[in-house]
Amino acid sequence: MFQIFTDLATWLIYDLAGLSSDTKLGSALHFFVEDTTKIFALLIVMIYVIALLRASLRVERVRDFLAGKTRGFGYVMASGFGAVTPFCSCSSIPVFLGFTSAGIPVGITMAFLLTSPLINEVAVLLLLSLLGWKFTLLYVLVGMFVGILGGIFLDMIKAERWLQDFAKKALEQAQSQTANSSNIDAAPKLSLKERHDFAKDETLDIFRLVWKWVIVGVGLGATLHGFVPDGWIEAHLGGGQWWSVPGAVLLGIPLYSNATGVIPVMESLILKGLPVGTTLAFCMSTVAASFPEFVLLKQVMQWRLLVILFILLLLSFSVVGWVFNLFTPFL
């Protein structure tokens, strides 16, 4: 399926540029070209297809739908919606504000916010090709489970009291109003051209947001693949010690990537001998617990809620890493 990208990289780097596959530079550049072209192609195709299917879906309708359901159903639906929306954590912030303004409980909103950057369509396709369907299914289920549990916990501790004043006021006002289901208009029927235009615009908008992070992620992956000495990562974090998982999580915090850009990094780490669970914990921390995301979240949350969310994420990713390291031999 992906052989065309391997052949293109081989022609550009080894045949045209004349670099040798035995050199670190040649190996790193081949990895970079192959994975960049592969991810860009998948990114464009998958975002377009999903956008085409979602052409008549409005965020307002999703908010109204979730607001009228029970909490348990709301957690699952919000996490599922986060799993199929190709947003990074940063671009999910406006949706977070929209959910809050609609009066949806903070826990349900956070189930969406936590799941959205962890799971996307391209990541699922690449993991499927890299590690198989069992691991990919487990990845999706774990990502949703983390989002749902995080949402439940934040509702239990009444996290809405630690929103910034403007967000808290918007939430309280929306929740105090009587639900009015009559204002939900039926979704308009769009022509094929209108759906195509919508999908094209959304593809371009999202691609503009994430392409640079794909370059960064693939660049880091290529560096790991080509220049890190064989055995170095395995020797330092690959022994399966309990502390290697939280250590990988802490290592990933200063970095930032979206779920698409982090896949080539994951591929390189696994090829270098890092256990799958440790690799997954590292990659999850770069996506959902990075400094840039928390800078943005500070605009809508007080410090106490940010600290709670940060600790919750670190613990969740560590547990996920330990579980995957334990069960990977059986997958």
Summary of the structure (lengths in Angstrom):
residues: 331
radius of gyration: 20.8
end to end distance: 22.9
largest distance: 69.6
contacts: 1129
relative contact order: 0.13
helix: 76%
strand: 1%
